[in-house]
């Protein structure tokens, strides 16, 4: 079992930060890159995804001795021991169209628990890093911890989806949640990047974020950031978030409970009916 209390998380955060800083010029220069690998309906990877993952994962492992699991090339299980989890370009569609709502995500898991997160948003000139007992910093400045806030005063990020999609959380049921949420929250935002949504939540720009995606590379970095900021992170059923969780709800205290209550009221956690 991995014990995160024995880790020098500040040192690991510094190492990962220097690696992401080194990757930033390539990320910035190739904004608008076309897809070269098709991964499914309306999903693809650019050459930047492939090249940056090789670089970031290679450097993380070389400099820390810890294995790495990336979106494009995989790696060891994300819930066994100490593992870096990397998304080299989160919001690839945004990146390919030139939208600045895209970035590089690096998280560290200890037996599936996110303990360190970095979200670099080069096109917005924002760099977020946070870890257990260390708070969250943006561009080097320590941010205030998240305070409790009611849903009616909140801006909530909501993950992109296709109404016709099936899977564990069918698109039509997500629309029901979105519809109910639109009448309760102050504002809703759909950025196209859960990495952006979670970083903004950790910073207090948003009060919460919901994504029905299960991929650890999308969620781990932001989950660590929100927890470091004093927020609450679970799946949509309210179970504590782990790298293997099927979804993520991250929010400031107070609003998080209201989000889970709203989801329960709309769906009863029955996603097929």
C-alpha positions in Angstrom: 0.0 0.0 0.0 1.2 3.5 -0.9 1.4 5.9 2.0 1.1 9.5 0.7 2.2 10.9 4.1 5.7 9.6 3.4 6.0 11.5 0.1 7.6 14.9 -0.3 4.6 16.2 -2.3 6.0 19.8 -2.6 9.2 18.4 -4.2 7.2 16.2 -6.6 5.0 19.2 -7.4 8.1 21.2 -8.2 9.5 18.5 -10.5 6.2 18.1 -12.4 5.9 21.9 -12.7 9.3 22.2 -14.4 8.3 19.4 -16.8 5.0 21.1 -17.7 6.8 24.4 -18.1 9.2 22.7 -20.6 6.2 21.3 -22.5 4.4 24.6 -22.7 6.2 26.1 -25.8 5.2 23.1 -27.9 1.6 23.2 -26.6 1.3 26.9 -27.3 3.0 26.8 -30.7 0.8 24.1 -32.2 -2.6 25.5 -31.1 -5.1 24.5 -33.9 -3.3 21.3 -34.7 -5.6 18.8 -36.7 -6.5 15.3 -35.5 -4.2 12.5 -36.7 -5.6 9.6 -34.7 -9.4 8.9 -34.7 -10.6 7.5 -31.3 -14.3 7.3 -31.9 -17.3 9.4 -32.9 -16.1 13.0 -32.9 -13.1 12.1 -30.8 -9.5 12.3 -31.9 -5.9 12.9 -30.9 -3.5 15.4 -32.4 0.2 14.8 -33.0 0.7 17.2 -30.0 -1.2 14.8 -27.8 1.1 11.9 -28.7 4.4 13.8 -28.6 3.6 15.6 -25.3 2.5 12.5 -23.6 5.7 10.7 -24.5 7.7 13.7 -23.2 5.8 14.4 -20.0 5.5 10.7 -19.0 9.1 10.0 -19.9 10.4 12.9 -17.8 8.1 12.2 -14.8 9.3 8.6 -14.6 13.0 9.5 -15.3 13.0 12.3 -12.7 10.9 10.7 -9.9 11.2 6.9 -10.5 7.4 6.6 -10.5 5.4 5.0 -13.4 3.0 7.0 -15.5 -0.4 6.3 -17.1 -1.4 8.5 -20.0 -4.5 8.9 -22.1 -2.9 8.0 -25.4 -0.5 5.2 -24.5 -1.9 3.8 -21.2 0.3 2.5 -18.5 0.0 0.7 -15.1 -3.3 0.5 -13.2 -4.2 3.9 -11.8 -5.4 2.4 -8.5 -2.4 0.3 -7.5 0.5 2.0 -5.8 2.0 5.4 -6.7 1.2 6.4 -10.3 1.3 9.6 -12.3 -1.8 10.1 -14.5 -1.4 12.4 -17.5 -3.7 14.0 -20.1 -1.3 15.9 -22.4 -4.1 17.9 -24.1 -7.4 18.1 -22.2 -10.1 19.5 -24.4 -8.5 18.3 -27.6 -11.4 19.5 -29.7 -11.0 23.0 -28.2 -7.3 22.9 -28.8 -7.8 21.9 -32.4 -10.2 24.7 -33.1 -8.0 27.3 -31.3 -10.1 27.7 -28.2 -8.1 28.7 -25.1 -10.2 26.4 -22.9 -7.6 23.5 -23.0 -4.6 22.5 -21.1 -2.2 19.8 -19.7 -3.2 17.7 -16.7 -0.9 15.8 -14.4 -2.1 14.0 -11.2 -0.5 11.7 -8.7 -2.5 8.8 -7.3 -1.7 6.7 -4.2 -3.6 3.4 -4.5 -6.3 5.3 -6.5 -6.5 8.4 -4.2 -5.6 11.7 -5.9 -2.9 13.4 -3.7 -1.3 15.9 -6.1 -2.7 17.8 -9.1 -1.3 20.2 -11.7 -3.4 21.9 -14.4 -1.5 24.0 -16.9 -3.7 26.3 -19.1 -1.0 27.9 -21.3 -3.4 29.7 -23.6 -4.9 31.4 -20.6 -1.5 31.9 -18.8 -2.8 30.0 -15.8 -0.9 27.3 -13.9 -2.6 25.5 -10.9 -0.9 23.2 -8.5 -2.1 21.7 -5.3 -1.6 18.8 -2.9 -2.7 17.4 0.4 -2.1 19.8 3.3 -0.5 22.3 0.8 -3.4 24.3 -0.5 -3.7 25.4 -4.1 -1.5 27.9 -5.9 -2.2 29.7 -9.2 0.9 31.1 -10.9 2.7 30.8 -7.6 0.2 32.6 -5.5 -1.5 30.7 -2.7 -5.3 30.8 -3.1 -7.8 31.2 -0.4 -9.5 28.0 0.7 -13.0 27.4 -0.6 -15.8 28.6 1.6 -19.3 27.2 1.8 -21.7 28.6 -0.8 -25.4 27.9 -1.7 -26.3 26.5 -5.1 -28.5 29.5 -6.0 -25.3 31.7 -5.9 -23.1 29.3 -7.8 -21.6 29.0 -11.2 -21.4 25.3 -12.1 -19.4 23.7 -14.9 -21.2 20.9 -16.7 -19.4 18.3 -18.8 -20.2 18.1 -22.5 -22.3 15.2 -23.8 -24.4 13.9 -26.7 -28.1 13.5 -26.1 -28.1 10.2 -28.1 -25.2 8.7 -26.1 -25.8 5.6 -24.1 -23.4 4.1 -21.6 -23.7 4.3 -17.8 -25.2 7.8 -17.8 -27.4 8.1 -21.0 -27.4 11.5 -22.6 -31.2 12.0 -22.2 -30.8 11.6 -18.4 -28.0 14.1 -18.3 -30.3 16.6 -20.0 -32.8 16.1 -17.2 -30.2 16.9 -14.6 -29.0 19.9 -16.7 -32.6 21.2 -16.9 -33.2 20.9 -13.2 -29.8 22.5 -12.5 -30.5 25.4 -14.8 -33.4 26.5 -12.5 -31.4 26.2 -9.3 -27.8 27.5 -10.0 -27.0 31.1 -10.7 -25.2 30.2 -13.9 -24.1 27.1 -15.9 -21.0 26.8 -18.0 -20.0 24.1 -20.5 -16.3 24.7 -21.4 -15.6 21.5 -23.2 -12.7 20.7 -20.7 -13.3 19.1 -17.4 -9.8 20.0 -16.5 -10.7 23.7 -16.9 -13.9 23.2 -14.9 -12.2 21.5 -12.0 -9.3 24.0 -11.9 -11.8 26.9 -11.9 -13.7 25.1 -9.1 -10.5 24.8 -7.0 -9.8 28.5 -7.5 -13.3 29.6 -6.6 -14.0 30.9 -10.1 -16.7 28.2 -10.3 -18.5 26.8 -7.2 -18.7 23.3 -8.6 -18.3 21.0 -11.6 -20.0 17.9 -12.8 -18.7 15.4 -15.4 -20.2 12.0 -16.2 -16.8 10.9 -17.7 -14.9 8.1 -16.0 -11.4 8.6 -17.4 -8.9 9.1 -14.6 -6.7 11.2 -16.9 -9.5 13.8 -17.1 -10.4 13.8 -13.5 -7.5 13.0 -11.2 -5.6 16.3 -11.4 -8.6 18.4 -10.8 -9.9 16.1 -8.0 -6.6 16.6 -6.2 -6.8 20.4 -6.7 -10.4 20.7 -5.4 -9.6 18.6 -2.3 -6.4 20.6 -1.6 -8.6 23.8 -1.8 -10.9 22.4 0.9 -13.7 21.3 -1.4 -15.6 17.9 -1.7 -15.1 15.4 -4.5 -17.3 12.4 -5.1 -19.0 10.6 -8.0 -22.6 11.5 -8.9 -23.9 9.0 -6.3 -22.0 10.8 -3.6 -19.4 8.2 -3.0 -15.8 9.5 -2.4 -14.0 10.0 -5.6 -11.2 7.6 -6.6 -9.3 7.2 -9.8 -11.6 4.3 -10.8 -14.8 6.2 -10.1 -17.3 6.4 -13.0 -18.0 10.1 -12.7 -17.1 13.2 -10.7 -18.9 15.9 -8.8 -16.5 18.5 -7.3 -17.6 21.5 -5.4 -17.3 23.8 -2.4 -18.8 22.7 0.8 -22.5 23.4 0.9 -23.1 23.5 -2.8 -21.7 20.0 -3.2 -24.5 18.5 -1.0 -27.1 20.5 -2.9 -25.8 19.1 -6.2 -26.0 15.5 -5.0 -29.5 16.1 -3.6 -30.5 17.5 -7.0 -29.1 14.6 -8.9 -30.8 12.2 -6.5 -34.2 14.0 -6.8 -34.1 13.9 -10.6 -32.7 10.4 -11.2 -33.0 8.5 -7.9 -29.7 7.2 -9.2 -31.7 5.1 -11.7 -30.1 6.2 -15.0 -32.1 3.9 -17.3 -35.7 4.8 -16.5 
